[in-house]
Amino acid sequence: MRIAIGGISHETSTFVKTPTTFSDFESGFGLFRGQQIIDRFTGTNICTGGFIEGGRLHGFEVVPLLWTFAYPGGLIVREAYETLKSEFLNRLKEAEAADGPVDGVLLDMHGAMVVDGIDDADGDFIASVREVVGPDRPVIVTLDLHGNHSQYRTDQASAIIGFDTYPHIDMSERGLEAARMMVATLRGEVRPVMALRQIPLFWNVSSQVTAEPPMEELIRLVHQMETRPGILSVTVATGFPWADVPDMGPSVIVVADGDADLARSAADELADWIWTRRQRWTCAPVSVLDAIRRGEAGNKFPVVLADHADNTGGGSPGDSTEILQAFLTLQLQDAVILYMVDPEVIEQAHAAGVGSTIAVAVGGKSDPQQGLPVPMNAEVMALSGGDFTYDGPMYAGLTGNMGSSAWLRQGGVSVVVVTAHEQPLGPAFARTLGIECEKMKYIAVKSAAHFRASFGRFAGMIINVDAQAIHTHDFAKLNWKKRNRDFFPVEIPT
């Protein structure tokens, strides 16, 4: 049994002006080919790591093709996508020409990828693989919880399996689940059929954390449904609202064993359960100053402020300045911001050297919506080339690089300035600079929820804040052109 693996992953924000290029795939989580995929991802907590482990457990030969992941950002340049897709398909054809047909394909993708001219790029990629392998060989796809799922992609795939956790700590488990389903399908033990049901609501990110209410109850229901006879897999996707595409929004996907009616009825049941509780998935915004006041009143430190409107993990530029300005104005002590994307300031810091005090204008350079640059007379506390090792649970076993970076401090306020557009998944990189996050009183993270998997272990309080930035959670402010349905609570009233 030979199973091809690989994929192209990107979470695309069409509201960000900077395009995503081929070099962004090379410099993000990287571009890996053939044996490089096995060497890089064996034993790691991503879906491809689960595919590889599935091969070991179930005895199938893994045929690695191409895997690449660019950090979330703006619209993907068409030429870059076509180049990557063509190489993947050519590698698949070459593998079959050399050693015979593969029995199936496991794809590790995201679900919110948008290419210039292709709204459903994930669907396009799955369809292109389907065209090579034909209608009978299984193509099973793992996708992020934040996918915008279409009928087109579910028609092209044999099965779609989405993450069950946010923060995403179950990626290798979902890859292993996909591998098990692949083997069972090829042995004739199951015959996957799918149903998709889209849900017209804006799902607030702070209501998506799967280990906490109200999301915890929904995930328990998902797992209960998966124990029913004939149900192979149940996926809830909360959607990615910063992609202006027709199929933007939450959805439910149910994979059943040969029974399309069962898949449809189960998808409708779960979607209706979510919709009737739609007010649970929204929440009132919290301002930066209100969040700081709550932290002071609660007296449980460190207080972590999630700057979710400038979440670089969703493609935002990472240089919004409202929180930095508030920290400085209030003259907070033991406060740190992770991370501010500003290559210009980094260049100044590296030129001056550790121990120097430099006059810099930090952030606010990518877009007027991100706020104005903040003047600082900052001491250069530490410099870095950006290398670090993830301390898990997300991406456990992998190394990363934040690019040329600097730790700056003015009074009691520190800011870690980086080059890479990646959210702080944990304190690991800050630790390489000498920052002990556990001893801070205030930590601002340019992240929506993934930071919780690591920071949640020592945070006194966690508060999502609505600071000024491109990825606002006031969804009425976003200027969609392609969304073709009314959504709760913007157009559909309470």
Buried (B, 14 or more C-beta within 10 A) or exposed (E): BBBBBBBBBBBBBBBBEBBBBBEBBEBBBBBBBBEBBBEBBBEBBBBBBBBBBBBEEBEBEBBBBBBBBBBBBBBBBBEBBEEBBEBBBEBBEEBBEEEEEBBBBBBBBBBBBBBBEBBBBBBBBBBBBBEBBEEEBBBBBBBBBBBBBBBBBBEBBBBBBBBBBBBBBBBBBBBBBBBBBBBBBBEEEBBBBBBBBBBBBBBBBBBBBBBBEBBEEBBEBBEEBBEEEEBBBBBBBBBBBBBBBBBBBBBBBBBBBEBEEBBBBBBBBBBEBBBEEBEBBBBEBBEBEEBBEBBBEEEEBBBBBBBBBBBBBBBBBBBBBBBBBBBBEBEBEBBBBBBBBBBBBBEBBBEBEEEEEBEBBBBBBBBEBBBBBBEBEBBBBBBBEBEBBBBBBBBBBBEBBBBBBBBBBBBBBBBBBBBBBBBBBBBBBBBBBEBEBBEBBBBBBBBBBBBBBBBBEBBEBBBBBBBBBBBBBEBEEBEBEEBEEEBBBBEEEE
